[in-house]
Amino acid sequence: MGESYAIGGLITKRAELSGKILELDRQRADLKSDLAHIDRCLTLFGYDKPPSGIKPKRPRTALFERRELADLLRSIGLNNTLTHRETAMEIMRRKAWDIDDLDLVRRITESVKSGRKTMRRKRQAFDTGV
């Protein structure tokens, strides 16, 4: 008897997901149509290169406000013995972010790594007077 509830739930979930896919397919078709119109306009206005050569601009989601990561790294301590991941976990604790979200942990760890590198490079440039 319990299997019929499971099957019903799975059927409902599948219907939801297939509906989302249909909506995304419609959105994709609309975007491709818009892109084709823009390509034709570029040609009309004399753009002589193939529009497909224009590099796509990907949406960027900023994790931190301007200078926020540098301030957090300074408050934790630039010369600490924490690894990049441990520093990322400390930042996530301070910001009350979900430390169980492994993708977010990976993104913050990469941000910490590049932030530390940038700060080290700027400190070296300052020390050498460049």
Backbone atoms as SQL, in Angstrom:
CREATE TABLE atoms (id INTEGER PRIMARY KEY, chain TEXT, resi INTEGER, resn TEXT, atom TEXT, x REAL, y REAL, z REAL);
INSERT INTO atoms VALUES
  (1, 'A', 1, 'MET', 'N', 0.825, -1.206, 0.000),
  (2, 'A', 1, 'MET', 'CA', 0.000, 0.000, 0.000),
  (3, 'A', 1, 'MET', 'C', 0.864, 1.264, 0.000),
  (4, 'A', 2, 'GLY', 'N', 1.977, 1.220, 0.743),
  (5, 'A', 2, 'GLY', 'CA', 2.857, 2.378, 0.812),
  (6, 'A', 2, 'GLY', 'C', 3.475, 2.715, -0.526),
  (7, 'A', 3, 'GLU', 'N', 3.609, 1.717, -1.381),
  (8, 'A', 3, 'GLU', 'CA', 4.211, 1.950, -2.691),
  (9, 'A', 3, 'GLU', 'C', 3.345, 2.853, -3.556),
  (10, 'A', 4, 'SER', 'N', 2.044, 2.786, -3.423),
  (11, 'A', 4, 'SER', 'CA', 1.172, 3.624, -4.244),
  (12, 'A', 4, 'SER', 'C', 1.365, 5.103, -3.902),
  (13, 'A', 5, 'TYR', 'N', 1.620, 5.416, -2.613),
  (14, 'A', 5, 'TYR', 'CA', 1.900, 6.797, -2.226),
  (15, 'A', 5, 'TYR', 'C', 3.225, 7.252, -2.828),
  (16, 'A', 6, 'ALA', 'N', 4.217, 6.366, -2.792),
  (17, 'A', 6, 'ALA', 'CA', 5.518, 6.696, -3.360),
  (18, 'A', 6, 'ALA', 'C', 5.403, 6.933, -4.859),
  (19, 'A', 7, 'ILE', 'N', 4.666, 6.068, -5.528),
  (20, 'A', 7, 'ILE', 'CA', 4.495, 6.214, -6.974),
  (21, 'A', 7, 'ILE', 'C', 3.750, 7.508, -7.285),
  (22, 'A', 8, 'GLY', 'N', 2.720, 7.799, -6.524),
  (23, 'A', 8, 'GLY', 'CA', 1.978, 9.049, -6.735),
  (24, 'A', 8, 'GLY', 'C', 2.862, 10.269, -6.538),
  (25, 'A', 9, 'GLY', 'N', 3.689, 10.247, -5.514),
  (26, 'A', 9, 'GLY', 'CA', 4.606, 11.361, -5.260),
  (27, 'A', 9, 'GLY', 'C', 5.622, 11.518, -6.378),
  (28, 'A', 10, 'LEU', 'N', 6.130, 10.399, -6.851),
  (29, 'A', 10, 'LEU', 'CA', 7.107, 10.451, -7.941),
  (30, 'A', 10, 'LEU', 'C', 6.473, 10.959, -9.238),
  (31, 'A', 11, 'ILE', 'N', 5.227, 10.552, -9.493),
  (32, 'A', 11, 'ILE', 'CA', 4.521, 11.036, -10.687),
  (33, 'A', 11, 'ILE', 'C', 4.322, 12.541, -10.604),
  (34, 'A', 12, 'THR', 'N', 3.932, 13.025, -9.420),
  (35, 'A', 12, 'THR', 'CA', 3.742, 14.470, -9.224),
  (36, 'A', 12, 'THR', 'C', 5.056, 15.219, -9.432),
  (37, 'A', 13, 'LYS', 'N', 6.144, 14.706, -8.852),
  (38, 'A', 13, 'LYS', 'CA', 7.450, 15.361, -8.971),
  (39, 'A', 13, 'LYS', 'C', 7.915, 15.367, -10.424),
  (40, 'A', 14, 'ARG', 'N', 7.705, 14.258, -11.137),
  (41, 'A', 14, 'ARG', 'CA', 8.104, 14.181, -12.533),
  (42, 'A', 14, 'ARG', 'C', 7.325, 15.190, -13.366),
  (43, 'A', 15, 'ALA', 'N', 6.030, 15.326, -13.083),
  (44, 'A', 15, 'ALA', 'CA', 5.200, 16.293, -13.811),
  (45, 'A', 15, 'ALA', 'C', 5.715, 17.718, -13.578),
  (46, 'A', 16, 'GLU', 'N', 6.099, 18.030, -12.321),
  (47, 'A', 16, 'GLU', 'CA', 6.654, 19.355, -12.014),
  (48, 'A', 16, 'GLU', 'C', 7.925, 19.610, -12.808),
  (49, 'A', 17, 'LEU', 'N', 8.839, 18.640, -12.762),
  (50, 'A', 17, 'LEU', 'CA', 10.119, 18.818, -13.440),
  (51, 'A', 17, 'LEU', 'C', 9.964, 18.925, -14.947),
  (52, 'A', 18, 'SER', 'N', 9.096, 18.112, -15.530),
  (53, 'A', 18, 'SER', 'CA', 8.908, 18.197, -16.978),
  (54, 'A', 18, 'SER', 'C', 8.256, 19.529, -17.350),
  (55, 'A', 19, 'GLY', 'N', 7.400, 20.054, -16.481),
  (56, 'A', 19, 'GLY', 'CA', 6.822, 21.381, -16.711),
  (57, 'A', 19, 'GLY', 'C', 7.885, 22.470, -16.676),
  (58, 'A', 20, 'LYS', 'N', 8.833, 22.363, -15.728),
  (59, 'A', 20, 'LYS', 'CA', 9.929, 23.337, -15.657),
  (60, 'A', 20, 'LYS', 'C', 10.800, 23.256, -16.907),
  (61, 'A', 21, 'ILE', 'N', 11.055, 22.038, -17.377),
  (62, 'A', 21, 'ILE', 'CA', 11.864, 21.870, -18.587),
  (63, 'A', 21, 'ILE', 'C', 11.171, 22.513, -19.783),
  (64, 'A', 22, 'LEU', 'N', 9.847, 22.321, -19.902),
  (65, 'A', 22, 'LEU', 'CA', 9.104, 22.938, -21.011),
  (66, 'A', 22, 'LEU', 'C', 9.203, 24.460, -20.943),
  (67, 'A', 23, 'GLU', 'N', 9.093, 25.017, -19.742),
  (68, 'A', 23, 'GLU', 'CA', 9.198, 26.471, -19.573),
  (69, 'A', 23, 'GLU', 'C', 10.603, 26.955, -19.945),
  (70, 'A', 24, 'LEU', 'N', 11.624, 26.233, -19.514),
  (71, 'A', 24, 'LEU', 'CA', 12.998, 26.612, -19.864),
  (72, 'A', 24, 'LEU', 'C', 13.243, 26.507, -21.365),
  (73, 'A', 25, 'ASP', 'N', 12.669, 25.492, -21.991),
  (74, 'A', 25, 'ASP', 'CA', 12.785, 25.356, -23.446),
  (75, 'A', 25, 'ASP', 'C', 12.138, 26.546, -24.151),
  (76, 'A', 26, 'ARG', 'N', 10.977, 26.995, -23.645),
  (77, 'A', 26, 'ARG', 'CA', 10.304, 28.160, -24.225),
  (78, 'A', 26, 'ARG', 'C', 11.169, 29.407, -24.059),
  (79, 'A', 27, 'GLN', 'N', 11.741, 29.577, -22.852),
  (80, 'A', 27, 'GLN', 'CA', 12.614, 30.731, -22.605),
  (81, 'A', 27, 'GLN', 'C', 13.843, 30.693, -23.513),
  (82, 'A', 28, 'ARG', 'N', 14.400, 29.496, -23.695),
  (83, 'A', 28, 'ARG', 'CA', 15.565, 29.346, -24.562),
  (84, 'A', 28, 'ARG', 'C', 15.224, 29.729, -25.997),
  (85, 'A', 29, 'ALA', 'N', 14.068, 29.283, -26.476),
  (86, 'A', 29, 'ALA', 'CA', 13.649, 29.622, -27.843),
  (87, 'A', 29, 'ALA', 'C', 13.475, 31.130, -27.988),
  (88, 'A', 30, 'ASP', 'N', 12.876, 31.778, -26.982),
  (89, 'A', 30, 'ASP', 'CA', 12.704, 33.238, -27.013),
  (90, 'A', 30, 'ASP', 'C', 14.054, 33.946, -27.055),
  (91, 'A', 31, 'LEU', 'N', 14.996, 33.477, -26.249),
  (92, 'A', 31, 'LEU', 'CA', 16.324, 34.102, -26.217),
  (93, 'A', 31, 'LEU', 'C', 17.060, 33.910, -27.540),
  (94, 'A', 32, 'LYS', 'N', 16.936, 32.730, -28.132),
  (95, 'A', 32, 'LYS', 'CA', 17.582, 32.485, -29.426),
  (96, 'A', 32, 'LYS', 'C', 16.979, 33.387, -30.500),
  (97, 'A', 33, 'SER', 'N', 15.670, 33.607, -30.437),
  (98, 'A', 33, 'SER', 'CA', 15.011, 34.500, -31.383),
  (99, 'A', 33, 'SER', 'C', 15.516, 35.934, -31.202),
  (100, 'A', 34, 'ASP', 'N', 15.600, 36.381, -29.959),
  (101, 'A', 34, 'ASP', 'CA', 16.119, 37.723, -29.672),
  (102, 'A', 34, 'ASP', 'C', 17.552, 37.871, -30.192),
  (103, 'A', 35, 'LEU', 'N', 18.358, 36.841, -29.977),
  (104, 'A', 35, 'LEU', 'CA', 19.741, 36.867, -30.433),
  (105, 'A', 35, 'LEU', 'C', 19.825, 36.957, -31.964),
  (106, 'A', 36, 'ALA', 'N', 18.964, 36.230, -32.646),
  (107, 'A', 36, 'ALA', 'CA', 18.944, 36.279, -34.115),
  (108, 'A', 36, 'ALA', 'C', 18.564, 37.683, -34.602),
  (109, 'A', 37, 'HIS', 'N', 17.620, 38.332, -33.929),
  (110, 'A', 37, 'HIS', 'CA', 17.227, 39.698, -34.296),
  (111, 'A', 37, 'HIS', 'C', 18.401, 40.655, -34.114),
  (112, 'A', 38, 'ILE', 'N', 19.100, 40.525, -32.996),
  (113, 'A', 38, 'ILE', 'CA', 20.253, 41.401, -32.738),
  (114, 'A', 38, 'ILE', 'C', 21.345, 41.156, -33.779),
  (115, 'A', 39, 'ASP', 'N', 21.568, 39.905, -34.140),
  (116, 'A', 39, 'ASP', 'CA', 22.565, 39.588, -35.169),
  (117, 'A', 39, 'ASP', 'C', 22.215, 40.263, -36.493),
  (118, 'A', 40, 'ARG', 'N', 20.925, 40.229, -36.855),
  (119, 'A', 40, 'ARG', 'CA', 20.494, 40.883, -38.094),
  (120, 'A', 40, 'ARG', 'C', 20.682, 42.403, -38.008),
  (121, 'A', 41, 'CYS', 'N', 20.394, 42.976, -36.853),
  (122, 'A', 41, 'CYS', 'CA', 20.589, 44.424, -36.675),
  (123, 'A', 41, 'CYS', 'C', 22.069, 44.786, -36.774),
  (124, 'A', 42, 'LEU', 'N', 22.926, 43.968, -36.189),
  (125, 'A', 42, 'LEU', 'CA', 24.364, 44.226, -36.293),
  (126, 'A', 42, 'LEU', 'C', 24.798, 44.255, -37.761),
  (127, 'A', 43, 'THR', 'N', 24.288, 43.304, -38.536),
  (128, 'A', 43, 'THR', 'CA', 24.612, 43.246, -39.963),
  (129, 'A', 43, 'THR', 'C', 24.092, 44.483, -40.682),
  (130, 'A', 44, 'LEU', 'N', 22.854, 44.894, -40.372),
  (131, 'A', 44, 'LEU', 'CA', 22.273, 46.086, -41.000),
  (132, 'A', 44, 'LEU', 'C', 23.084, 47.340, -40.700),
  (133, 'A', 45, 'PHE', 'N', 23.632, 47.438, -39.492),
  (134, 'A', 45, 'PHE', 'CA', 24.394, 48.620, -39.112),
  (135, 'A', 45, 'PHE', 'C', 25.863, 48.523, -39.519),
  (136, 'A', 46, 'GLY', 'N', 26.213, 47.486, -40.285),
  (137, 'A', 46, 'GLY', 'CA', 27.541, 47.426, -40.866),
  (138, 'A', 46, 'GLY', 'C', 28.573, 46.630, -40.091),
  (139, 'A', 47, 'TYR', 'N', 28.179, 45.886, -39.104),
  (140, 'A', 47, 'TYR', 'CA', 29.128, 45.041, -38.371),
  (141, 'A', 47, 'TYR', 'C', 29.540, 43.917, -39.314),
  (142, 'A', 48, 'ASP', 'N', 30.834, 43.876, -39.669),
  (143, 'A', 48, 'ASP', 'CA', 31.261, 42.953, -40.721),
  (144, 'A', 48, 'ASP', 'C', 31.862, 41.647, -40.210),
  (145, 'A', 49, 'LYS', 'N', 31.978, 41.476, -38.918),
  (146, 'A', 49, 'LYS', 'CA', 32.489, 40.218, -38.363),
  (147, 'A', 49, 'LYS', 'C', 31.309, 39.298, -38.052),
  (148, 'A', 50, 'PRO', 'N', 31.552, 37.991, -37.960),
  (149, 'A', 50, 'PRO', 'CA', 30.429, 37.093, -37.604),
  (150, 'A', 50, 'PRO', 'C', 30.000, 37.316, -36.149),
  (151, 'A', 51, 'PRO', 'N', 28.723, 37.588, -35.921),
  (152, 'A', 51, 'PRO', 'CA', 28.249, 37.844, -34.556),
  (153, 'A', 51, 'PRO', 'C', 28.489, 36.671, -33.607),
  (154, 'A', 52, 'SER', 'N', 28.594, 35.467, -34.145),
  (155, 'A', 52, 'SER', 'CA', 28.842, 34.305, -33.283),
  (156, 'A', 52, 'SER', 'C', 30.218, 34.394, -32.626),
  (157, 'A', 53, 'GLY', 'N', 31.083, 35.250, -33.137),
  (158, 'A', 53, 'GLY', 'CA', 32.412, 35.429, -32.557),
  (159, 'A', 53, 'GLY', 'C', 32.417, 36.324, -31.328),
  (160, 'A', 54, 'ILE', 'N', 31.295, 36.963, -31.037),
  (161, 'A', 54, 'ILE', 'CA', 31.208, 37.821, -29.853),
  (162, 'A', 54, 'ILE', 'C', 31.146, 36.928, -28.620),
  (163, 'A', 55, 'LYS', 'N', 32.076, 37.154, -27.705),
  (164, 'A', 55, 'LYS', 'CA', 32.191, 36.305, -26.518),
  (165, 'A', 55, 'LYS', 'C', 30.969, 36.489, -25.605),
  (166, 'A', 56, 'PRO', 'N', 30.344, 35.396, -25.200),
  (167, 'A', 56, 'PRO', 'CA', 29.183, 35.500, -24.300),
  (168, 'A', 56, 'PRO', 'C', 29.580, 36.087, -22.944),
  (169, 'A', 57, 'LYS', 'N', 28.711, 36.872, -22.398),
  (170, 'A', 57, 'LYS', 'CA', 28.921, 37.453, -21.079),
  (171, 'A', 57, 'LYS', 'C', 28.118, 36.624, -20.087),
  (172, 'A', 58, 'ARG', 'N', 28.801, 36.036, -19.154),
  (173, 'A', 58, 'ARG', 'CA', 28.125, 35.175, -18.184),
  (174, 'A', 58, 'ARG', 'C', 27.718, 35.988, -16.952),
  (175, 'A', 59, 'PRO', 'N', 26.549, 35.701, -16.399),
  (176, 'A', 59, 'PRO', 'CA', 26.150, 36.418, -15.187),
  (177, 'A', 59, 'PRO', 'C', 27.086, 36.074, -14.035),
  (178, 'A', 60, 'ARG', 'N', 27.409, 37.064, -13.252),
  (179, 'A', 60, 'ARG', 'CA', 28.324, 36.875, -12.133),
  (180, 'A', 60, 'ARG', 'C', 27.580, 37.179, -10.850),
  (181, 'A', 61, 'THR', 'N', 27.691, 36.282, -9.914),
  (182, 'A', 61, 'THR', 'CA', 27.071, 36.523, -8.617),
  (183, 'A', 61, 'THR', 'C', 28.184, 36.793, -7.615),
  (184, 'A', 62, 'ALA', 'N', 28.208, 37.990, -7.108),
  (185, 'A', 62, 'ALA', 'CA', 29.240, 38.386, -6.156),
  (186, 'A', 62, 'ALA', 'C', 28.904, 37.814, -4.781),
  (187, 'A', 63, 'LEU', 'N', 29.889, 37.212, -4.163),
  (188, 'A', 63, 'LEU', 'CA', 29.701, 36.655, -2.829),
  (189, 'A', 63, 'LEU', 'C', 29.920, 37.714, -1.754),
  (190, 'A', 64, 'PHE', 'N', 30.758, 38.684, -2.057),
  (191, 'A', 64, 'PHE', 'CA', 31.127, 39.694, -1.067),
  (192, 'A', 64, 'PHE', 'C', 30.928, 41.085, -1.645),
  (193, 'A', 65, 'GLU', 'N', 30.691, 42.031, -0.762),
  (194, 'A', 65, 'GLU', 'CA', 30.647, 43.433, -1.164),
  (195, 'A', 65, 'GLU', 'C', 32.073, 43.881, -1.461),
  (196, 'A', 66, 'ARG', 'N', 32.198, 45.057, -2.038),
  (197, 'A', 66, 'ARG', 'CA', 33.520, 45.608, -2.344),
  (198, 'A', 66, 'ARG', 'C', 34.350, 45.709, -1.068),
  (199, 'A', 67, 'ARG', 'N', 35.573, 45.163, -1.111),
  (200, 'A', 67, 'ARG', 'CA', 36.575, 45.186, -0.033),
  (201, 'A', 67, 'ARG', 'C', 36.185, 44.335, 1.177),
  (202, 'A', 68, 'GLU', 'N', 35.031, 43.693, 1.152),
  (203, 'A', 68, 'GLU', 'CA', 34.584, 42.908, 2.303),
  (204, 'A', 68, 'GLU', 'C', 35.494, 41.712, 2.557),
  (205, 'A', 69, 'LEU', 'N', 35.873, 40.999, 1.504),
  (206, 'A', 69, 'LEU', 'CA', 36.739, 39.832, 1.687),
  (207, 'A', 69, 'LEU', 'C', 38.088, 40.244, 2.261),
  (208, 'A', 70, 'ALA', 'N', 38.671, 41.318, 1.745),
  (209, 'A', 70, 'ALA', 'CA', 39.965, 41.788, 2.254),
  (210, 'A', 70, 'ALA', 'C', 39.848, 42.165, 3.735),
  (211, 'A', 71, 'ASP', 'N', 38.754, 42.826, 4.097),
  (212, 'A', 71, 'ASP', 'CA', 38.554, 43.189, 5.505),
  (213, 'A', 71, 'ASP', 'C', 38.413, 41.955, 6.383),
  (214, 'A', 72, 'LEU', 'N', 37.684, 40.963, 5.898),
  (215, 'A', 72, 'LEU', 'CA', 37.525, 39.721, 6.660),
  (216, 'A', 72, 'LEU', 'C', 38.860, 39.000, 6.821),
  (217, 'A', 73, 'LEU', 'N', 39.633, 38.947, 5.730),
  (218, 'A', 73, 'LEU', 'CA', 40.944, 38.291, 5.805),
  (219, 'A', 73, 'LEU', 'C', 41.863, 39.013, 6.794),
  (220, 'A', 74, 'ARG', 'N', 41.827, 40.341, 6.797),
  (221, 'A', 74, 'ARG', 'CA', 42.636, 41.101, 7.757),
  (222, 'A', 74, 'ARG', 'C', 42.186, 40.841, 9.185),
  (223, 'A', 75, 'SER', 'N', 40.876, 40.768, 9.401),
  (224, 'A', 75, 'SER', 'CA', 40.379, 40.553, 10.763),
  (225, 'A', 75, 'SER', 'C', 40.724, 39.156, 11.279),
  (226, 'A', 76, 'ILE', 'N', 40.798, 38.192, 10.368),
  (227, 'A', 76, 'ILE', 'CA', 41.195, 36.836, 10.763),
  (228, 'A', 76, 'ILE', 'C', 42.697, 36.781, 10.998),
  (229, 'A', 77, 'GLY', 'N', 43.430, 37.603, 10.257),
  (230, 'A', 77, 'GLY', 'CA', 44.891, 37.655, 10.409),
  (231, 'A', 77, 'GLY', 'C', 45.567, 37.155, 9.152),
  (232, 'A', 78, 'LEU', 'N', 46.414, 37.995, 8.596),
  (233, 'A', 78, 'LEU', 'CA', 47.076, 37.642, 7.344),
  (234, 'A', 78, 'LEU', 'C', 48.139, 36.566, 7.536),
  (235, 'A', 79, 'ASN', 'N', 48.775, 36.544, 8.690),
  (236, 'A', 79, 'ASN', 'CA', 49.868, 35.602, 8.918),
  (237, 'A', 79, 'ASN', 'C', 49.441, 34.407, 9.760),
  (238, 'A', 80, 'ASN', 'N', 48.165, 34.100, 9.762),
  (239, 'A', 80, 'ASN', 'CA', 47.697, 32.959, 10.556),
  (240, 'A', 80, 'ASN', 'C', 48.115, 31.648, 9.892),
  (241, 'A', 81, 'THR', 'N', 47.967, 30.579, 10.620),
  (242, 'A', 81, 'THR', 'CA', 48.379, 29.263, 10.109),
  (243, 'A', 81, 'THR', 'C', 47.199, 28.464, 9.552),
  (244, 'A', 82, 'LEU', 'N', 46.053, 29.094, 9.408),
  (245, 'A', 82, 'LEU', 'CA', 44.883, 28.405, 8.872),
  (246, 'A', 82, 'LEU', 'C', 45.055, 28.146, 7.381),
  (247, 'A', 83, 'THR', 'N', 44.537, 27.028, 6.921),
  (248, 'A', 83, 'THR', 'CA', 44.527, 26.740, 5.490),
  (249, 'A', 83, 'THR', 'C', 43.471, 27.616, 4.822),
  (250, 'A', 84, 'HIS', 'N', 43.483, 27.619, 3.491),
  (251, 'A', 84, 'HIS', 'CA', 42.470, 28.397, 2.765),
  (252, 'A', 84, 'HIS', 'C', 41.071, 27.916, 3.139),
  (253, 'A', 85, 'ARG', 'N', 40.907, 26.610, 3.217),
  (254, 'A', 85, 'ARG', 'CA', 39.582, 26.048, 3.541),
  (255, 'A', 85, 'ARG', 'C', 39.164, 26.420, 4.963),
  (256, 'A', 86, 'GLU', 'N', 40.088, 26.329, 5.920),
  (257, 'A', 86, 'GLU', 'CA', 39.755, 26.691, 7.304),
  (258, 'A', 86, 'GLU', 'C', 39.395, 28.169, 7.403),
  (259, 'A', 87, 'THR', 'N', 40.117, 28.998, 6.666),
  (260, 'A', 87, 'THR', 'CA', 39.799, 30.431, 6.646),
  (261, 'A', 87, 'THR', 'C', 38.416, 30.652, 6.034),
  (262, 'A', 88, 'ALA', 'N', 38.124, 29.924, 4.962),
  (263, 'A', 88, 'ALA', 'CA', 36.803, 30.030, 4.327),
  (264, 'A', 88, 'ALA', 'C', 35.703, 29.628, 5.299),
  (265, 'A', 89, 'MET', 'N', 35.942, 28.556, 6.054),
  (266, 'A', 89, 'MET', 'CA', 34.944, 28.099, 7.031),
  (267, 'A', 89, 'MET', 'C', 34.738, 29.159, 8.121),
  (268, 'A', 90, 'GLU', 'N', 35.819, 29.802, 8.554),
  (269, 'A', 90, 'GLU', 'CA', 35.701, 30.859, 9.573),
  (270, 'A', 90, 'GLU', 'C', 34.895, 32.043, 9.024),
  (271, 'A', 91, 'ILE', 'N', 35.152, 32.414, 7.783),
  (272, 'A', 91, 'ILE', 'CA', 34.391, 33.503, 7.157),
  (273, 'A', 91, 'ILE', 'C', 32.917, 33.129, 7.069),
  (274, 'A', 92, 'MET', 'N', 32.640, 31.891, 6.691),
  (275, 'A', 92, 'MET', 'CA', 31.253, 31.440, 6.582),
  (276, 'A', 92, 'MET', 'C', 30.567, 31.433, 7.942),
  (277, 'A', 93, 'ARG', 'N', 31.297, 31.075, 8.988),
  (278, 'A', 93, 'ARG', 'CA', 30.715, 31.122, 10.348),
  (279, 'A', 93, 'ARG', 'C', 30.378, 32.561, 10.735),
  (280, 'A', 94, 'ARG', 'N', 31.310, 33.486, 10.453),
  (281, 'A', 94, 'ARG', 'CA', 31.091, 34.896, 10.799),
  (282, 'A', 94, 'ARG', 'C', 29.901, 35.485, 10.044),
  (283, 'A', 95, 'LYS', 'N', 29.691, 35.032, 8.809),
  (284, 'A', 95, 'LYS', 'CA', 28.583, 35.553, 8.004),
  (285, 'A', 95, 'LYS', 'C', 27.315, 34.716, 8.166),
  (286, 'A', 96, 'ALA', 'N', 27.381, 33.681, 8.994),
  (287, 'A', 96, 'ALA', 'CA', 26.249, 32.791, 9.271),
  (288, 'A', 96, 'ALA', 'C', 25.742, 32.119, 8.000),
  (289, 'A', 97, 'TRP', 'N', 26.685, 31.694, 7.142),
  (290, 'A', 97, 'TRP', 'CA', 26.348, 30.963, 5.935),
  (291, 'A', 97, 'TRP', 'C', 26.379, 29.471, 6.229),
  (292, 'A', 98, 'ASP', 'N', 25.701, 28.707, 5.410),
  (293, 'A', 98, 'ASP', 'CA', 25.581, 27.261, 5.585),
  (294, 'A', 98, 'ASP', 'C', 26.915, 26.572, 5.289),
  (295, 'A', 99, 'ILE', 'N', 27.595, 26.084, 6.323),
  (296, 'A', 99, 'ILE', 'CA', 28.894, 25.438, 6.126),
  (297, 'A', 99, 'ILE', 'C', 28.758, 24.014, 5.596),
  (298, 'A', 100, 'ASP', 'N', 27.537, 23.514, 5.489),
  (299, 'A', 100, 'ASP', 'CA', 27.306, 22.185, 4.918),
  (300, 'A', 100, 'ASP', 'C', 27.141, 22.234, 3.399),
  (301, 'A', 101, 'ASP', 'N', 27.032, 23.440, 2.831),
  (302, 'A', 101, 'ASP', 'CA', 26.903, 23.613, 1.391),
  (303, 'A', 101, 'ASP', 'C', 28.300, 23.503, 0.771),
  (304, 'A', 102, 'LEU', 'N', 28.622, 22.319, 0.263),
  (305, 'A', 102, 'LEU', 'CA', 29.979, 22.048, -0.219),
  (306, 'A', 102, 'LEU', 'C', 30.361, 22.908, -1.421),
  (307, 'A', 103, 'ASP', 'N', 29.399, 23.220, -2.283),
  (308, 'A', 103, 'ASP', 'CA', 29.697, 24.076, -3.428),
  (309, 'A', 103, 'ASP', 'C', 30.053, 25.486, -2.957),
  (310, 'A', 104, 'LEU', 'N', 29.316, 26.001, -1.985),
  (311, 'A', 104, 'LEU', 'CA', 29.609, 27.321, -1.443),
  (312, 'A', 104, 'LEU', 'C', 30.962, 27.327, -0.739),
  (313, 'A', 105, 'VAL', 'N', 31.262, 26.272, 0.010),
  (314, 'A', 105, 'VAL', 'CA', 32.566, 26.167, 0.679),
  (315, 'A', 105, 'VAL', 'C', 33.681, 26.219, -0.364),
  (316, 'A', 106, 'ARG', 'N', 33.499, 25.503, -1.472),
  (317, 'A', 106, 'ARG', 'CA', 34.510, 25.495, -2.536),
  (318, 'A', 106, 'ARG', 'C', 34.686, 26.888, -3.133),
  (319, 'A', 107, 'ARG', 'N', 33.576, 27.581, -3.389),
  (320, 'A', 107, 'ARG', 'CA', 33.656, 28.930, -3.970),
  (321, 'A', 107, 'ARG', 'C', 34.325, 29.915, -3.020),
  (322, 'A', 108, 'ILE', 'N', 33.982, 29.836, -1.728),
  (323, 'A', 108, 'ILE', 'CA', 34.591, 30.735, -0.749),
  (324, 'A', 108, 'ILE', 'C', 36.074, 30.416, -0.613),
  (325, 'A', 109, 'THR', 'N', 36.429, 29.131, -0.624),
  (326, 'A', 109, 'THR', 'CA', 37.836, 28.733, -0.518),
  (327, 'A', 109, 'THR', 'C', 38.634, 29.306, -1.687),
  (328, 'A', 110, 'GLU', 'N', 38.082, 29.236, -2.888),
  (329, 'A', 110, 'GLU', 'CA', 38.763, 29.820, -4.052),
  (330, 'A', 110, 'GLU', 'C', 38.892, 31.336, -3.905),
  (331, 'A', 111, 'SER', 'N', 37.865, 31.978, -3.367),
  (332, 'A', 111, 'SER', 'CA', 37.926, 33.424, -3.147),
  (333, 'A', 111, 'SER', 'C', 39.009, 33.766, -2.128),
  (334, 'A', 112, 'VAL', 'N', 39.093, 32.979, -1.066),
  (335, 'A', 112, 'VAL', 'CA', 40.110, 33.203, -0.041),
  (336, 'A', 112, 'VAL', 'C', 41.497, 33.043, -0.652),
  (337, 'A', 113, 'LYS', 'N', 41.657, 31.998, -1.441),
  (338, 'A', 113, 'LYS', 'CA', 42.959, 31.730, -2.068),
  (339, 'A', 113, 'LYS', 'C', 43.389, 32.905, -2.941),
  (340, 'A', 114, 'SER', 'N', 42.502, 33.363, -3.817),
  (341, 'A', 114, 'SER', 'CA', 42.866, 34.475, -4.704),
  (342, 'A', 114, 'SER', 'C', 42.978, 35.786, -3.930),
  (343, 'A', 115, 'GLY', 'N', 42.152, 35.965, -2.891),
  (344, 'A', 115, 'GLY', 'CA', 42.240, 37.174, -2.069),
  (345, 'A', 115, 'GLY', 'C', 43.563, 37.263, -1.330),
  (346, 'A', 116, 'ARG', 'N', 43.996, 36.154, -0.774),
  (347, 'A', 116, 'ARG', 'CA', 45.297, 36.133, -0.089),
  (348, 'A', 116, 'ARG', 'C', 46.428, 36.412, -1.065),
  (349, 'A', 117, 'LYS', 'N', 46.341, 35.829, -2.258),
  (350, 'A', 117, 'LYS', 'CA', 47.376, 36.035, -3.267),
  (351, 'A', 117, 'LYS', 'C', 47.458, 37.515, -3.652),
  (352, 'A', 118, 'THR', 'N', 46.305, 38.130, -3.866),
  (353, 'A', 118, 'THR', 'CA', 46.269, 39.548, -4.225),
  (354, 'A', 118, 'THR', 'C', 46.845, 40.406, -3.109),
  (355, 'A', 119, 'MET', 'N', 46.454, 40.111, -1.873),
  (356, 'A', 119, 'MET', 'CA', 46.947, 40.895, -0.745),
  (357, 'A', 119, 'MET', 'C', 48.462, 40.728, -0.575),
  (358, 'A', 120, 'ARG', 'N', 48.958, 39.516, -0.780),
  (359, 'A', 120, 'ARG', 'CA', 50.396, 39.257, -0.684),
  (360, 'A', 120, 'ARG', 'C', 51.147, 40.039, -1.760),
  (361, 'A', 121, 'ARG', 'N', 50.599, 40.036, -2.981),
  (362, 'A', 121, 'ARG', 'CA', 51.229, 40.750, -4.090),
  (363, 'A', 121, 'ARG', 'C', 51.255, 42.258, -3.821),
  (364, 'A', 122, 'LYS', 'N', 50.151, 42.788, -3.303),
  (365, 'A', 122, 'LYS', 'CA', 50.101, 44.226, -2.998),
  (366, 'A', 122, 'LYS', 'C', 51.069, 44.583, -1.872),
  (367, 'A', 123, 'ARG', 'N', 51.173, 43.701, -0.879),
  (368, 'A', 123, 'ARG', 'CA', 52.098, 43.956, 0.231),
  (369, 'A', 123, 'ARG', 'C', 53.540, 43.953, -0.263),
  (370, 'A', 124, 'GLN', 'N', 53.880, 43.016, -1.167),
  (371, 'A', 124, 'GLN', 'CA', 55.236, 42.966, -1.723),
  (372, 'A', 124, 'GLN', 'C', 55.528, 44.215, -2.544),
  (373, 'A', 125, 'ALA', 'N', 54.569, 44.677, -3.331),
  (374, 'A', 125, 'ALA', 'CA', 54.750, 45.879, -4.133),
  (375, 'A', 125, 'ALA', 'C', 54.957, 47.084, -3.218),
  (376, 'A', 126, 'PHE', 'N', 54.240, 47.135, -2.108),
  (377, 'A', 126, 'PHE', 'CA', 54.364, 48.231, -1.153),
  (378, 'A', 126, 'PHE', 'C', 55.737, 48.192, -0.475),
  (379, 'A', 127, 'ASP', 'N', 56.174, 46.979, -0.080),
  (380, 'A', 127, 'ASP', 'CA', 57.441, 46.822, 0.609),
  (381, 'A', 127, 'ASP', 'C', 58.627, 47.179, -0.275),
  (382, 'A', 128, 'THR', 'N', 58.516, 46.890, -1.588),
  (383, 'A', 128, 'THR', 'CA', 59.618, 47.180, -2.496),
  (384, 'A', 128, 'THR', 'C', 59.524, 48.580, -3.076),
  (385, 'A', 129, 'GLY', 'N', 58.430, 49.267, -2.804),
  (386, 'A', 129, 'GLY', 'CA', 58.254, 50.629, -3.286),
  (387, 'A', 129, 'GLY', 'C', 57.891, 50.755, -4.748),
  (388, 'A', 130, 'VAL', 'N', 57.300, 49.683, -5.297),
  (389, 'A', 130, 'VAL', 'CA', 56.899, 49.696, -6.710),
  (390, 'A', 130, 'VAL', 'C', 55.609, 50.449, -6.882);
